[in-house]
Amino acid sequence: MEINTNTYPSVGGFDSGGGMVHLRLEIDQNKEWLINPWDEEAQDFLNEMPTDDEQLCLFGFMDFDTDENKSFKAVFKDGIKQIKLNSLSKKLNEWCDKNNLPHESADEILLTEGLTVDQISWLEDWVEQWEEQA
């Protein structure tokens, strides 16, 4: 069985050199997640791409601008969901900073008096994206 790239359109195969293969989720030109199945017995990732939504995987993040690295293990579909929700949360916080609004839930912010039509529209779109992922 293979990962359905229609379900996960932002992922694709990637060869990082030296014969290492991964499933790659590109965030932008300088940020990426590399995903490989996890071998519990060996306590290491496998040099192959995930083949199943329910497969335990290692998710490794790299930001080439800051040299930030982080990783976590999760079932493939849950890890992808976690990445997307974290990305949405970061997007909301950045938007709040730009708009001088507190870091609260989008639903709470929507109750704020004096929001512009554009701000309300942005928040409603964000809530819709969140609900699609959650």
C-alpha positions in Angstrom: 0.0 0.0 0.0 1.2 3.5 -0.7 0.5 6.9 0.8 -2.3 8.5 -1.2 -0.8 11.8 -2.6 -4.3 13.0 -3.4 -5.0 12.9 0.4 -1.6 14.5 1.1 -0.9 16.7 -2.0 2.0 18.6 -0.3 4.2 15.5 0.2 6.5 13.8 -2.2 9.5 11.5 -2.5 12.9 13.0 -1.7 16.5 11.8 -2.0 18.6 13.7 0.5 21.9 12.2 -0.8 24.0 9.3 0.2 21.2 6.9 -0.7 18.8 8.3 2.0 15.2 8.5 0.9 12.4 10.3 2.7 8.9 11.5 2.2 9.2 15.3 2.1 6.7 17.9 3.2 8.0 21.3 2.1 6.9 24.2 4.2 8.7 26.8 2.1 12.0 27.1 0.2 14.0 26.8 3.4 11.9 24.7 5.7 10.9 21.1 5.4 9.8 18.0 7.2 11.4 14.7 6.2 9.4 11.6 7.1 10.4 8.0 7.4 8.9 4.9 9.0 10.1 4.2 12.5 11.5 0.8 13.5 10.7 0.2 17.2 13.0 -2.8 17.5 16.1 -1.0 16.1 15.0 2.4 17.6 15.9 4.1 14.3 14.1 5.3 11.2 14.0 3.1 8.1 15.7 4.3 4.9 12.4 4.1 3.0 9.3 6.1 2.5 6.2 5.5 4.5 3.7 3.2 2.9 0.6 3.5 5.1 -1.5 6.1 6.9 -1.3 4.1 10.1 2.5 3.5 10.0 4.6 4.9 12.9 7.0 7.4 11.5 9.8 9.8 12.5 9.0 13.4 11.4 12.2 15.5 11.2 12.1 19.2 10.7 14.8 21.5 9.3 14.9 25.2 9.0 17.9 26.1 6.8 17.7 29.8 7.7 18.0 29.2 11.5 19.5 25.7 11.6 16.5 24.8 13.8 16.0 21.0 14.1 13.2 19.1 15.8 11.6 15.7 15.5 8.8 13.7 16.8 7.3 10.2 16.3 3.7 9.7 15.3 1.4 7.6 13.2 1.7 9.1 9.7 -1.8 10.6 9.4 -1.7 12.0 12.9 1.8 13.6 12.4 0.7 15.3 9.2 -2.4 16.6 11.1 -0.2 17.9 13.9 2.1 19.7 11.5 -0.8 21.4 9.8 -2.5 22.4 13.1 0.7 23.8 14.4 1.3 25.7 11.2 -2.2 27.2 11.5 -1.7 28.2 15.1 1.6 30.0 14.2 -0.2 31.7 11.3 -2.9 33.0 13.7 -0.4 34.2 16.2 1.6 36.1 13.5 -1.6 37.6 12.2 -2.6 38.7 15.8 0.8 40.4 16.2 0.5 42.2 12.9 -3.0 43.4 13.9 -2.2 44.3 17.5 -4.6 41.7 18.8 -4.1 39.3 21.8 -3.1 35.7 21.3 -6.5 34.1 21.9 -8.6 31.6 20.0 -10.0 32.9 16.7 -13.5 32.5 18.1 -12.6 34.8 21.0 -11.0 37.3 18.7 -14.1 37.4 16.6 -16.0 38.7 19.6 -13.6 41.7 19.8 -15.4 45.0 19.0 -14.1 47.2 16.2 -12.7 44.5 13.9 -12.7 45.5 10.3 -14.6 43.5 7.6 -11.2 42.3 6.3 -10.2 41.1 9.8 -13.5 39.3 10.3 -13.2 37.6 6.9 -9.6 36.5 7.6 -10.6 35.0 10.9 -13.6 33.2 9.5 -11.4 31.7 6.7 -8.8 30.7 9.4 -11.6 29.0 11.5 -12.7 27.1 8.4 -9.2 25.9 7.7 -8.8 24.8 11.3 -12.1 22.9 11.3 -11.1 21.1 8.1 -7.9 19.8 9.9 -9.3 19.1 13.4 
